[in-house]
Amino acid sequence: MVIATIYVDTSAFLKVLFSDEAGHAAMVSFLDQAKRQGHRLVSSRLLKVEALRVVRRQVNEGRATQALVDQTLVSLRAFDLISPTPMLLDQAAFLEPTIKTLDAIHAATALALRPDLTQAATYDSPLQDLLAAQGIATVAP
């Protein structure tokens, strides 16, 4: 069995947390299958910051409970989180200027995983385009 490295950005991870999101069931299934097959799930440490800020905002606005914060923390354990280094941030600064800053950091992190990276899960179209142009297969289950 080949061990794949799969990069997951925040747009894809949030699909797992919010069952009312389009794509929720497909993303949950995709990640469950990847874990069953022993694939390595990776993201930038930004994933934790972005996801917890979204979830905590939902709690603050009364649209979610503390249980979702707890679920988020448990779900994050499935990922190897890579801290943005000065070199990664420099690489992100010079990527395609049409993508947003945090997406550029996600892209630089994903690209740094080559040649082990087999695919990237993202629902962000500009990020999909940038990664595809770099030869990385993207999925948005």
C-alpha positions, -999 to 999 in steps of 0.1 A, spaced: 0 0 0 13 34 -10 11 60 18 -3 92 3 2 127 18 -29 147 15 -30 185 22 -62 198 36 -69 236 37 -94 253 60 -122 255 34 -122 217 33 -117 211 70 -147 234 78 -169 211 57 -163 184 82 -173 205 112 -206 220 98 -231 193 88 -253 218 71 -225 228 47 -228 215 11 -201 189 7 -201 178 44 -209 141 39 -185 138 9 -156 155 28 -162 134 59 -162 103 37 -130 114 19 -111 119 51 -124 88 67 -113 67 37 -79 84 37 -74 77 74 -85 40 69 -59 37 41 -32 50 64 -27 82 44 -10 112 61 -32 142 65 -13 175 66 -20 212 68 -5 244 79 -8 254 115 -30 281 102 -57 255 100 -60 254 138 -62 292 140 -86 297 112 -109 268 122 -111 277 159 -117 314 151 -147 304 128 -161 280 154 -156 303 183 -173 331 164 -203 307 158 -204 300 196 -202 337 204 -231 344 180 -252 316 196 -251 294 165 -230 267 180 -221 253 214 -188 247 232 -191 211 221 -182 222 185 -150 238 199 -142 205 216 -150 185 184 -127 209 164 -98 202 188 -103 165 185 -107 166 147 -74 186 144 -55 157 160 -58 137 128 -35 162 111 2 169 110 3 206 113 33 224 98 44 257 113 50 285 88 87 291 87 104 323 74 113 304 42 76 292 37 64 328 43 89 341 18 77 316 -8 41 325 -1 49 362 -7 60 354 -42 32 331 -53 4 342 -77 -8 376 -65 -44 368 -72 -48 345 -42 -54 357 -7 -26 359 19 -36 330 41 -43 309 10 -8 317 -3 6 303 30 -15 272 26 -2 269 -10 34 273 0 30 248 27 14 223 4 41 228 -23 69 223 2 56 187 7 65 177 -28 73 151 -40 53 132 -12 22 153 -17 -4 133 -37 -33 157 -36 -48 187 -19 -84 191 -6 -97 226 -10 -129 243 -20 -111 275 -28 -110 280 -66 -80 303 -69 -60 279 -46 -72 249 -67 -60 267 -98 -26 276 -84 -19 241 -71 -31 225 -103 -7 248 -123 21 234 -101 11 198 -109 -8 190 -76 -40 172 -80 -68 189 -61 -101 175 -48 -132 191 -35 -154 161 -26 
